[in-house]
Amino acid sequence: MKTEAKTPEEYLENIPADRKKAFTELRNAFKKNLPKGYQEGMAYGMITYCIPLSTYPKGYHVSPGTPLGLVSIASQKNFLAVYHMGLYMDSKLLKWFQDEYKKQAKGKLDMGKSCVRLKKLDDIPFKLFADLAKKIPVDMYIEKYESVLKKIGK
């Protein structure tokens, strides 16, 4: 869903009432568990947790001057979404997440390359997302990101 929200708080104000509790809990799973150094903000119309330019001045290579985002959360038309670049970049982390999802969630994992679609709000494995949040410290993400850039010649 398109939003004109400029802050995470403004974004939350515009979430439909029936999704607000689950979305807030999902937000808290990341906000309270991400390693030190990530910053909450808005990017691409979603709440995003990124490495600020003051820490990593190169930022996101596709959009210079934009902080390097790790995870974004959004309320889409038919589901809540978690976009996690670590799952996209790291096959071991992806395997761990897929295995844990089977153990912790009631339903089947609905996932694209980095997007986890959460359609049943009562079945969201919030603890799993809290555990996922803890997995990638800032320095590790920068190292992994730069190694991927080298592979693709950027």
C-alpha positions as CSV (number, residue, x, y, z in Angstrom):
1,M,0.0,0.0,0.0
2,K,1.3,3.4,-0.9
3,T,2.0,5.8,2.0
4,E,3.0,9.4,2.3
5,A,4.2,8.8,5.9
6,K,7.5,10.6,6.7
7,T,8.1,8.8,10.1
8,P,7.5,5.4,11.5
9,E,4.9,6.9,13.9
10,E,3.0,8.4,11.1
11,Y,3.1,5.1,9.2
12,L,1.6,3.4,12.3
13,E,-1.2,5.9,12.5
14,N,-2.3,4.9,9.0
15,I,-2.3,1.1,9.5
16,P,-5.8,-0.4,9.5
17,A,-7.0,-1.1,13.1
18,D,-7.3,-4.8,12.5
19,R,-3.6,-5.0,11.7
20,K,-2.1,-2.5,14.1
21,K,-1.5,-4.8,17.0
22,A,0.3,-7.5,14.9
23,F,2.3,-4.8,13.0
24,T,3.3,-3.1,16.2
25,E,4.5,-6.5,17.7
26,L,6.4,-7.2,14.5
27,R,8.0,-3.8,14.6
28,N,9.0,-4.3,18.3
29,A,10.6,-7.7,17.4
30,F,13.0,-5.8,15.2
31,K,13.3,-2.6,17.1
32,K,14.2,-4.3,20.4
33,N,16.4,-7.0,19.0
34,L,18.5,-5.6,16.2
35,P,22.2,-5.2,17.2
36,K,23.4,-1.8,18.1
37,G,24.1,0.5,15.1
38,Y,20.9,0.1,13.1
39,Q,18.5,3.0,12.8
40,E,14.8,3.0,12.3
41,G,13.4,5.3,9.6
42,M,11.4,5.3,6.5
43,A,12.5,4.2,3.1
44,Y,10.6,3.1,0.0
45,G,7.3,3.8,1.8
46,M,8.1,1.3,4.6
47,I,9.5,1.3,8.1
48,T,13.2,0.4,7.5
49,Y,16.1,-0.5,9.7
50,C,19.3,0.6,8.2
51,I,23.0,1.4,8.7
52,P,23.1,5.2,8.8
53,L,25.4,7.1,6.4
54,S,27.4,8.3,9.4
55,T,28.5,4.7,9.9
56,Y,28.6,3.5,6.3
57,P,28.9,6.6,4.0
58,K,28.8,4.6,0.8
59,G,25.2,3.7,1.5
60,Y,23.1,1.6,-0.8
61,H,24.9,1.3,-4.2
62,V,21.7,1.4,-6.2
63,S,20.6,4.7,-4.7
64,P,23.6,6.8,-3.6
65,G,23.0,8.9,-0.5
66,T,20.5,6.3,0.8
67,P,21.4,4.4,4.0
68,L,22.1,0.7,3.6
69,G,18.8,-1.1,4.7
70,L,18.8,-4.5,6.3
71,V,15.1,-5.0,6.9
72,S,11.8,-3.3,6.1
73,I,8.3,-4.0,7.3
74,A,5.2,-3.0,5.6
75,S,1.4,-3.3,5.7
76,Q,0.6,-4.3,2.1
77,K,-2.9,-4.7,0.6
78,N,-3.5,-8.3,1.7
79,F,-0.7,-9.0,4.2
80,L,2.1,-7.8,6.4
81,A,5.5,-8.0,4.8
82,V,9.0,-8.4,6.1
83,Y,11.8,-7.6,3.5
84,H,15.1,-8.9,4.9
85,M,18.2,-8.5,2.8
86,G,20.1,-11.0,5.0
87,L,17.8,-13.7,3.9
88,Y,18.4,-12.7,0.3
89,M,22.2,-12.5,0.7
90,D,23.0,-15.4,3.0
91,S,22.0,-18.9,2.1
92,K,22.8,-20.3,5.6
93,L,20.7,-17.7,7.2
94,L,17.9,-18.4,4.8
95,K,18.1,-22.2,5.5
96,W,18.0,-21.5,9.3
97,F,15.0,-19.2,8.9
98,Q,13.1,-21.7,6.7
99,D,13.8,-24.5,9.2
100,E,12.8,-22.5,12.2
101,Y,9.7,-21.2,10.4
102,K,8.5,-24.8,10.0
103,K,9.0,-25.3,13.8
104,Q,7.5,-22.1,15.1
105,A,4.7,-21.1,12.6
106,K,1.4,-22.8,12.2
107,G,1.1,-22.3,8.5
108,K,3.3,-22.7,5.4
109,L,6.0,-20.1,4.7
110,D,5.0,-17.7,1.9
111,M,8.2,-16.1,0.7
112,G,9.8,-14.5,-2.3
113,K,13.6,-13.7,-2.5
114,S,13.7,-11.4,0.5
115,C,10.0,-10.9,1.2
116,V,8.1,-12.9,3.8
117,R,4.3,-12.4,3.4
118,L,2.3,-12.8,6.6
119,K,-1.4,-13.2,5.7
120,K,-2.7,-14.8,9.0
121,L,-2.0,-12.2,11.7
122,D,-2.8,-14.7,14.5
123,D,-0.1,-17.1,13.2
124,I,2.9,-14.7,13.0
125,P,6.0,-16.3,14.7
126,F,7.1,-13.0,16.5
127,K,9.8,-14.8,18.4
128,L,11.3,-16.1,15.2
129,F,11.5,-12.5,13.8
130,A,13.1,-11.4,17.1
131,D,15.7,-14.1,16.8
132,L,16.3,-13.2,13.1
133,A,16.8,-9.6,14.1
134,K,19.7,-10.6,16.4
135,K,21.6,-12.5,13.7
136,I,23.5,-9.8,11.7
137,P,25.6,-7.2,13.5
138,V,26.3,-4.0,11.5
139,D,30.0,-4.9,10.8
140,M,29.0,-8.4,9.6
141,Y,26.3,-6.9,7.3
142,I,28.7,-4.4,5.8
143,E,31.3,-7.1,5.2
144,K,28.8,-9.4,3.5
145,Y,27.3,-6.6,1.5
146,E,30.7,-5.5,0.2
147,S,31.7,-9.1,-0.7
148,V,28.5,-9.4,-2.8
149,L,29.3,-6.1,-4.5
150,K,32.7,-7.4,-5.4
151,K,31.2,-10.5,-6.9
152,I,28.8,-8.5,-9.1
153,G,31.6,-6.0,-10.1
154,K,30.3,-2.9,-8.3
